[in-house]
Amino acid sequence: MTYNSLLTRLDNQRTQPWIDYQFEMGGLTDIESVAQVLRESKNIETKVFYPHKIVRGLINSKTEDGFYLDFRKGEKYLELITDAMNFCKRVYSEEDYGQALEDLIDKIKKYDVEINPRDCPLTKRKMLEIDDHVSWTATHPDLNDLTANLLSQFSNILMIPMAHGSLRAATDIFLRYQDMKPENDSVIYPVRFSAHKCQDKRPQFSRAENDYLKRNADGKEIIIFDEDIKDGNTLVTAVGVFEELFGREVTAVANTSRHTNAGIISRDDLKFLNYRGKLGVKI
Protein backbone atom coordinates (compact mmCIF):
# COMPACT_ATOMS: atom_id res chain seq x y z
CA MET A 1 0.00 0.00 0.00
CA THR A 2 1.36 3.40 -0.98
CA TYR A 3 1.99 5.73 1.93
CA ASN A 4 0.32 9.13 1.55
CA SER A 5 1.78 11.42 4.18
CA LEU A 6 -0.64 13.26 6.46
CA LEU A 7 1.99 15.95 6.87
CA THR A 8 2.14 16.50 3.11
CA ARG A 9 -1.64 16.71 2.99
CA LEU A 10 -1.65 19.18 5.88
CA ASP A 11 0.95 21.27 4.07
CA ASN A 12 -1.06 21.22 0.83
CA GLN A 13 -4.28 22.39 2.47
CA ARG A 14 -2.84 24.78 5.03
CA THR A 15 -4.08 28.34 5.30
CA GLN A 16 -1.24 29.44 7.55
CA PRO A 17 2.55 28.98 7.70
CA TRP A 18 3.97 25.90 9.38
CA ILE A 19 5.18 27.94 12.32
CA ASP A 20 1.58 28.96 13.13
CA TYR A 21 0.55 25.37 13.88
CA GLN A 22 2.48 25.56 17.13
CA PHE A 23 -0.75 26.20 19.08
CA GLU A 24 -1.78 22.61 18.23
CA MET A 25 1.34 21.32 19.96
CA GLY A 26 1.33 23.09 23.31
CA GLY A 27 -0.66 22.72 26.49
CA LEU A 28 -1.27 20.61 29.58
CA THR A 29 -3.25 17.43 29.04
CA ASP A 30 -3.39 13.70 29.85
CA ILE A 31 -3.81 10.46 27.91
CA GLU A 32 -7.52 10.18 28.73
CA SER A 33 -8.21 13.66 27.33
CA VAL A 34 -6.11 12.96 24.24
CA ALA A 35 -8.06 9.76 23.57
CA GLN A 36 -11.32 11.67 23.82
CA VAL A 37 -10.15 14.21 21.23
CA LEU A 38 -9.16 11.35 18.90
CA ARG A 39 -12.63 9.82 19.32
CA GLU A 40 -14.53 13.04 18.70
CA SER A 41 -12.51 14.55 15.86
CA LYS A 42 -10.82 12.84 12.95
CA ASN A 43 -9.75 15.91 11.01
CA ILE A 44 -6.23 16.08 9.67
CA GLU A 45 -4.91 18.32 12.45
CA THR A 46 -6.10 15.88 15.11
CA LYS A 47 -4.49 12.95 13.31
CA VAL A 48 -1.19 14.80 12.93
CA PHE A 49 -0.85 16.25 16.41
CA TYR A 50 -2.63 13.99 18.91
CA PRO A 51 -1.48 10.33 18.55
CA HIS A 52 2.07 11.02 19.72
CA LYS A 53 0.79 12.71 22.87
CA ILE A 54 -0.06 9.20 24.09
CA VAL A 55 3.52 8.07 23.45
CA ARG A 56 4.80 11.20 25.21
CA GLY A 57 2.64 10.48 28.26
CA LEU A 58 3.82 6.88 28.53
CA ILE A 59 7.49 7.78 28.11
CA ASN A 60 7.24 10.52 30.73
CA SER A 61 5.50 8.19 33.20
CA LYS A 62 8.13 5.51 32.65
CA THR A 63 10.94 8.02 33.18
CA GLU A 64 9.31 9.58 36.24
CA ASP A 65 8.89 6.12 37.82
CA GLY A 66 12.68 5.88 37.52
CA PHE A 67 14.14 4.14 40.54
CA TYR A 68 10.86 2.32 41.23
CA LEU A 69 10.75 0.78 37.75
CA ASP A 70 11.51 -2.90 38.29
CA PHE A 71 12.06 -5.21 35.32
CA ARG A 72 8.42 -6.34 35.23
CA LYS A 73 7.18 -2.74 35.07
CA GLY A 74 9.89 -1.97 32.51
CA GLU A 75 8.67 -4.78 30.27
CA LYS A 76 5.06 -3.53 30.55
CA TYR A 77 6.06 0.02 29.69
CA LEU A 78 8.05 -1.34 26.73
CA GLU A 79 4.95 -3.15 25.51
CA LEU A 80 2.72 -0.09 25.96
CA ILE A 81 5.14 2.28 24.21
CA THR A 82 5.58 -0.18 21.33
CA ASP A 83 1.80 -0.47 20.98
CA ALA A 84 1.43 3.32 21.14
CA MET A 85 4.01 3.81 18.39
CA ASN A 86 2.21 1.21 16.27
CA PHE A 87 -0.99 3.17 16.88
CA CYS A 88 0.73 6.35 15.65
CA LYS A 89 1.88 4.55 12.51
CA ARG A 90 -1.67 3.33 11.95
CA VAL A 91 -3.11 6.84 12.21
CA TYR A 92 -0.41 8.33 9.98
CA SER A 93 -1.07 5.59 7.43
CA GLU A 94 -4.72 6.71 7.30
CA GLU A 95 -6.01 3.35 8.54
CA ASP A 96 -9.17 3.24 10.64
CA TYR A 97 -8.00 3.60 14.22
CA GLY A 98 -11.20 3.51 16.29
CA GLN A 99 -10.87 0.00 17.70
CA ALA A 100 -7.07 0.25 17.90
CA LEU A 101 -7.46 3.33 20.10
CA GLU A 102 -9.88 1.56 22.46
CA ASP A 103 -7.61 -1.49 22.64
CA LEU A 104 -4.62 0.70 23.50
CA ILE A 105 -6.45 2.67 26.20
CA ASP A 106 -7.87 -0.57 27.68
CA LYS A 107 -4.36 -1.99 27.80
CA ILE A 108 -3.04 1.09 29.62
CA LYS A 109 -5.90 0.89 32.14
CA LYS A 110 -5.22 -2.83 32.64
CA TYR A 111 -1.62 -1.94 33.53
CA ASP A 112 -2.94 0.39 36.22
CA VAL A 113 -5.18 -2.31 37.71
CA GLU A 114 -2.57 -5.09 37.66
CA ILE A 115 0.69 -3.28 38.38
CA ASN A 116 0.07 0.33 39.32
CA PRO A 117 -3.03 0.25 41.58
CA ARG A 118 -2.03 2.78 44.25
CA ASP A 119 -0.47 5.43 42.02
CA CYS A 120 -2.15 8.04 39.85
CA PRO A 121 -3.48 6.19 36.78
CA LEU A 122 -1.33 6.53 33.66
CA THR A 123 -4.30 7.87 31.73
CA LYS A 124 -4.71 10.77 34.19
CA ARG A 125 -1.08 11.81 34.70
CA LYS A 126 -0.58 15.36 33.49
CA MET A 127 1.88 16.06 30.69
CA LEU A 128 3.02 19.40 29.34
CA GLU A 129 3.91 19.80 25.69
CA ILE A 130 5.83 22.90 24.68
CA ASP A 131 4.78 24.65 21.48
CA ASP A 132 8.26 24.43 19.97
CA HIS A 133 8.14 26.11 16.56
CA VAL A 134 11.73 25.03 15.81
CA SER A 135 10.84 21.36 16.16
CA TRP A 136 7.66 21.84 14.17
CA THR A 137 9.46 23.64 11.33
CA ALA A 138 12.00 20.79 11.32
CA THR A 139 9.08 18.36 10.84
CA HIS A 140 8.21 19.79 7.42
CA PRO A 141 7.29 16.99 4.97
CA ASP A 142 9.86 18.12 2.41
CA LEU A 143 12.61 17.60 4.99
CA ASN A 144 11.12 14.24 6.02
CA ASP A 145 11.11 13.13 2.39
CA LEU A 146 14.77 14.08 1.92
CA THR A 147 15.76 12.18 5.07
CA ALA A 148 13.71 9.10 4.12
CA ASN A 149 15.41 9.00 0.73
CA LEU A 150 18.81 9.12 2.41
CA LEU A 151 17.83 6.24 4.68
CA SER A 152 16.66 4.17 1.72
CA GLN A 153 20.30 3.24 1.06
CA PHE A 154 20.00 0.88 4.06
CA SER A 155 18.20 -2.45 3.70
CA ASN A 156 16.96 -2.53 7.32
CA ILE A 157 17.07 0.03 10.08
CA LEU A 158 16.56 0.32 13.81
CA MET A 159 15.41 3.94 14.11
CA ILE A 160 15.72 5.52 17.56
CA PRO A 161 14.14 8.98 17.61
CA MET A 162 15.09 11.27 20.45
CA ALA A 163 11.67 11.91 21.97
CA HIS A 164 9.81 14.10 22.37
CA GLY A 165 10.33 16.68 19.65
CA SER A 166 11.29 14.20 16.94
CA LEU A 167 8.34 11.81 17.25
CA ARG A 168 6.10 13.21 14.50
CA ALA A 169 8.94 13.67 12.03
CA ALA A 170 10.38 10.23 12.81
CA THR A 171 7.04 8.46 12.28
CA ASP A 172 6.55 10.15 8.92
CA ILE A 173 10.12 9.40 7.85
CA PHE A 174 9.89 5.76 8.95
CA LEU A 175 6.67 5.20 6.99
CA ARG A 176 8.15 6.87 3.90
CA TYR A 177 11.19 4.62 4.27
CA GLN A 178 9.02 1.51 4.61
CA ASP A 179 7.12 2.53 1.50
CA MET A 180 10.42 2.46 -0.39
CA LYS A 181 11.58 -0.73 1.35
CA PRO A 182 8.43 -2.85 1.76
CA GLU A 183 10.34 -6.13 2.23
CA ASN A 184 12.13 -5.41 5.49
CA ASP A 185 11.82 -5.94 9.22
CA SER A 186 12.84 -2.44 10.28
CA VAL A 187 11.92 -1.16 13.74
CA ILE A 188 11.26 2.27 15.25
CA TYR A 189 11.40 2.78 19.01
CA PRO A 190 11.63 6.17 20.78
CA VAL A 191 13.95 6.99 23.65
CA ARG A 192 13.58 10.21 25.60
CA PHE A 193 16.59 12.48 25.63
CA SER A 194 15.36 16.01 26.16
CA ALA A 195 18.26 17.99 27.56
CA HIS A 196 16.66 21.43 27.36
CA LYS A 197 12.97 20.76 28.18
CA CYS A 198 13.31 17.85 30.62
CA GLN A 199 16.94 18.36 31.78
CA ASP A 200 17.86 14.80 30.80
CA LYS A 201 21.59 14.17 31.14
CA ARG A 202 21.57 11.12 28.90
CA PRO A 203 19.07 8.95 26.95
CA GLN A 204 16.42 7.56 29.31
CA PHE A 205 15.88 3.83 28.77
CA SER A 206 15.18 0.95 31.13
CA ARG A 207 16.87 -2.44 31.38
CA ALA A 208 13.98 -3.97 29.45
CA GLU A 209 14.40 -1.37 26.68
CA ASN A 210 18.16 -1.93 26.71
CA ASP A 211 17.59 -5.63 25.97
CA TYR A 212 14.88 -4.90 23.37
CA LEU A 213 17.07 -2.48 21.43
CA LYS A 214 20.03 -4.87 21.43
CA ARG A 215 17.84 -7.72 20.15
CA ASN A 216 16.42 -5.59 17.36
CA ALA A 217 19.75 -4.14 16.26
CA ASP A 218 20.95 -7.38 14.71
CA GLY A 219 21.36 -7.03 10.94
CA LYS A 220 20.15 -3.42 10.93
CA GLU A 221 21.68 0.01 10.48
CA ILE A 222 21.16 1.85 13.75
CA ILE A 223 19.74 5.33 13.16
CA ILE A 224 19.85 7.91 15.97
CA PHE A 225 17.44 10.63 14.86
CA ASP A 226 16.86 14.16 16.10
CA GLU A 227 14.68 16.48 14.07
CA ASP A 228 16.83 19.55 14.74
CA ILE A 229 20.39 20.00 15.97
CA LYS A 230 20.69 23.14 18.09
CA ASP A 231 24.19 22.91 19.57
CA GLY A 232 24.80 19.23 18.79
CA ASN A 233 25.24 18.21 22.43
CA THR A 234 22.16 15.97 22.58
CA LEU A 235 22.95 14.07 19.39
CA VAL A 236 26.66 13.65 20.13
CA THR A 237 25.95 12.40 23.66
CA ALA A 238 23.31 9.99 22.32
CA VAL A 239 25.75 8.64 19.72
CA GLY A 240 28.30 7.96 22.46
CA VAL A 241 25.75 6.19 24.69
CA PHE A 242 24.31 4.02 21.92
CA GLU A 243 27.68 3.10 20.43
CA GLU A 244 28.69 1.85 23.86
CA LEU A 245 25.40 -0.07 24.14
CA PHE A 246 25.60 -1.72 20.72
CA GLY A 247 29.38 -2.09 20.52
CA ARG A 248 29.55 -0.62 17.02
CA GLU A 249 29.14 2.64 15.14
CA VAL A 250 25.68 4.11 14.75
CA THR A 251 24.42 6.58 12.15
CA ALA A 252 23.35 10.03 13.34
CA VAL A 253 20.61 11.73 11.31
CA ALA A 254 18.82 15.08 11.55
CA ASN A 255 16.38 17.07 9.42
CA THR A 256 17.89 20.49 10.19
CA SER A 257 21.05 21.74 11.83
CA ARG A 258 22.50 25.10 12.82
CA HIS A 259 26.17 24.14 13.01
CA THR A 260 26.80 21.45 10.42
CA ASN A 261 25.18 19.76 7.43
CA ALA A 262 21.85 18.06 8.09
CA GLY A 263 20.85 14.63 6.81
CA ILE A 264 23.30 11.88 7.69
CA ILE A 265 25.87 13.47 10.00
CA SER A 266 29.40 12.46 9.09
CA ARG A 267 31.90 11.24 11.68
CA ASP A 268 33.99 14.35 11.06
CA ASP A 269 31.01 16.57 11.78
CA LEU A 270 30.20 14.60 14.93
CA LYS A 271 33.79 15.03 16.07
CA PHE A 272 33.56 18.77 15.32
CA LEU A 273 30.36 19.09 17.38
CA ASN A 274 31.96 17.01 20.14
CA TYR A 275 35.01 19.28 20.20
CA ARG A 276 32.93 22.46 19.88
CA GLY A 277 30.70 21.50 22.78
CA LYS A 278 33.66 20.29 24.91
CA LEU A 279 31.70 17.08 25.57
CA GLY A 280 34.55 14.59 25.71
CA VAL A 281 32.42 11.87 24.13
CA LYS A 282 34.31 8.92 22.63
CA ILE A 283 33.57 8.96 18.87
ZIGI-V925608 format. One record per backbone hydrogen bond with DSSP energy under -1.0 kcal/mol. NH is the residue of the N-H (numbers start at 1). CO is the residue of the C=O. Records with the same first field share a line. If there is no record, write none. Layout:
NH: CO, CO
This chain:
9: 5
10: 6
11: 7
12: 8
13: 9
20: 17
21: 18
22: 19
24: 21
25: 22
26: 22
27: 129
29: 127
32: 123
34: 30
35: 31
36: 32
37: 33
38: 34
39: 35
40: 36
41: 37
47: 43
48: 44
49: 45
50: 46
53: 50
54: 51
56: 52
57: 53
58: 54
59: 55
60: 56
61: 57
62: 58
63: 59
64: 60
65: 61
66: 62
68: 65
69: 66
70: 68
74: 70
75: 71
76: 72
77: 73
78: 74
79: 75
80: 76
81: 77
82: 78
83: 79
84: 80
85: 81
86: 82
87: 83
88: 84
89: 85
90: 86
91: 87
92: 88
93: 89
94: 91
95: 90
101: 97
102: 98
103: 99
104: 100
105: 101
106: 102
107: 103
108: 104
109: 105
110: 106
111: 107
112: 108
113: 109
114: 110
115: 111
116: 111
124: 121
127: 29
129: 27
132: 130
136: 132
137: 133
138: 134
139: 136
140: 137
144: 140
145: 141
146: 142
147: 143
148: 144
149: 145
150: 146
151: 147
152: 148
153: 150
154: 151
158: 221
159: 187
160: 223
162: 225
163: 161, 191
166: 162
167: 164
170: 166
171: 167
172: 168
173: 169
174: 170
175: 171
176: 172
177: 173
178: 174
179: 175
180: 176
181: 177
184: 182
187: 157
189: 159
191: 161
193: 163
198: 194
200: 194
204: 192
210: 206
211: 207
212: 208
213: 209
214: 210
215: 211
216: 212
220: 217
221: 156
223: 158
224: 251
225: 160
226: 253
229: 256
236: 232
237: 233
238: 234
239: 235
240: 236
241: 237
242: 238
243: 239
244: 240
245: 241
246: 242
247: 243
251: 222
253: 224
254: 263
256: 227
258: 229
263: 254
265: 252
270: 266
271: 267
272: 268
273: 269
274: 270
275: 271
276: 272
277: 273
279: 274
